[in-house]
Amino acid sequence: MRISDVTIEQLLEGAGVATKEQIDVLKEEAVRSRRPLQALVIQNELITEKDLVKAYAEYAQIPFVEIEPKDIIEDVLNKIPERIARQYNAVLFKISDDGVMHLAMDDPDDVQAVNFIQKQIGENIKLYIATRSNILNCLENYRGDVNQELNQVIDVQREDNGEAQVISETDVSEDSPIAQTVNLLLEYAIRSSASDVHIEPREDYVQVRYRIDGVLKEVNRLPRNVINALISRIKILSNLKIDERRVPQDGRFKIKVAGKQYALRVSTLPVIDGEKVVMRILDESNQAVTLKDLGYWGHSLDVISEALTEPNGMVLITGPTGSGKSTSLFSILTMLNSPDVNISTVEDPVEYKIPGVNQTQTNAKAGMTFATGLRALLRQDPNIIMVGEIRDSETANLGVQAALTGHLVFSTLHTNNAATTLPRLLDMDIEPFLIASTVKAVVGQRLVRRLCMICRQNFVPQEEEIAAIIRLFNLRQDQKFGYVHLLEQQAFAQNIGVDTPFGTNETTITSLWKASPDGCEECNHTGYKGRIGIYEVLGSTIPIQKLIISNATSNQIQDQAISEGMVTMQTDGLIKALRGNTTVEEVLRVTKE
């Protein structure tokens, strides 16, 4: 819904969320960029879309509603045909016992739309206003079971002889069964909150697997004879060479599902049974979340926050592939992004696009490596530099030189934990005194599956389980549960598991949480929903700098950092397990070395 600029001003001033000076600045920008004030207000986070619509609802005296899509009865929804519902962004979500039909729209001021819908379903309507994103989510209910729809499309393509189809233009056109198959596979993946889609040829079938919350799961088996047409369709979308099947190829394309835009990073690879495709799903409409939302708290949050205020130096994020390093960097750069700062990046590939940031893609064939890209960035007058990954001594040296010459440099490394990062830089021929003076903070991180808050189960651990936890998490002998209880209280104070009772006291663990074996509808019967990060943040204190200069081992550096208050990844994971966010088994799964 488009709200007039004058009304936006009145709403912001009435809500007290913006001063007249802030509004005047945005009005000037709206004129310059030819964009509505409404869009700029939300983009600059003066007010959320939900709060703005609520304020407008009060102003226009139209009731505001937030609908839960799964609560809508199918027969009620289908009273308005899908085509009309999508055209007018309207959803019929309830019919009262007295026959009153409850209709939500993102623009109830559209008299023509309301009149048209009344002709379709009758005039006994109560009108509500809802956010556009809420209505788009509700409209997805028209699709029904995507997996069932996919099976129907696949059944049409099954051929008894099982021979590979000869691909013609019609086979891969927009309205062909193959195109429908690709669309449905991607839609089902997005609805399942998958991060990756694997399409893998096997001897007798094509295996389709999704990576959901970090774990691969088989979701379908397609007939073997569709593989060539399927891969060709994906290549056409990604602008890759259809006839090249002997070498790997990389591409990218975008799709829209439920009003959200998703970028798909495509990688093809020749395997023994044909050609395999993996597609990484990136939600481009995702807003960057704060460090607290990512799961930072206590000592870790203090150290990383202080490092971000430094005018120069290096901040390194470490962990294996798929541990959330890109998401952490995306959030940090978005926090630091402002018109008076020049942020430049060199990445392989550019995963998240950040408005106002100069992002460069590496291209090894053209000679554009991390090192050459970083060398060029230094001539672009940057304040903040982000290098996607430090892979060699040349890139590491350039990064250190950039940090020494007044730039704040962010990058990633593949190491097991924060402490092993510093000796790793020594291996790259960086002088110890340079590491000590430039590295401001090192973050080690992993992702663990988050327990489903609806069906998680509480239990009291036995003595042998408590003894195993003490051993596996290397709990400090001098303080043990007093120390853990203190950390749990700190985590609770910073909103980690606020709806969960304490799991420890001064002497022992009193309760833990586990996933429900059968799960529930909310978590698709897995017991887990989403992921949360576990972190350790090593700060650059004077004792640690002395250890680096004296070529200390990673164990010595880690021991010193722990004595200064650093919470290790394992301990951070244990605290989050006690707070009901995850399980002890999950933490051990991702942190075992």
Disulfide bonds with the S-S distance in Angstrom:
none
